[in-house]
Structure formats: structure tokens, C-alpha cells
Amino acid sequence: MQIAVAARDGTTLFDELVDPQDAVIEPDAIKVHGITPDKVRGAMTFSALLPRLADVLHGRTAVTYGALDHEVFERELARHFAD
């Protein structure tokens, strides 16, 4: 739903909403982060954002907010590179 990358000094390097395509945004998730289906309508897909995200992450260590974020990020990378 949203991907952000910050440098160690706190500078925002990447901050984009993501179209989850066929995934449902659960009501409990909306309560936590406030991202609704209306907010992501028209956003780019993960695949469309990946080239720019890869450039931003190149040479950096990626850290996710939590286990679920890590799982989703890995799943999306696997789906993108499955071909």
C-alpha cells in the first residue's frame, strides 16, 4: 500500500503509495495506517515502481517495519522475478 525509504540521516529517498491490485486492504490495516482503497486508486503497481525502488536501495541495507511488511516485500519481489 505504501513504500518509503529513508536514509540513515532521516532524509526521505522514496515515498509512494502502491496499487495493491487484487489484494484487499483489511479494515484493521486501514485503522493502523489510514490508507484506504480510494487513496491507492490510480497509484502505480509494485512492478512499475520496482526499477526506481531498486535504484534507491542499491548499496543500502533494507529494513522493514515488521514481519508482515518483510513477508509482503519478499512475496512481491518473488512474484516480480518469477518469470
HELIX and SHEET records of a PDB file:
HELIX    1   1 PRO A   27  HIS A   33  1                                   7    
HELIX    2   2 PRO A   37  VAL A   40  1                                   4    
HELIX    3   3 PHE A   46  LEU A   57  1                                  12    
HELIX    4   4 ALA A   67  HIS A   80  1                                  14    
SHEET    1   A 2 GLN A   2  ALA A   6  0                                        
SHEET    2   A 2 THR A  12  LEU A  17 -1                                        
END                                                                             
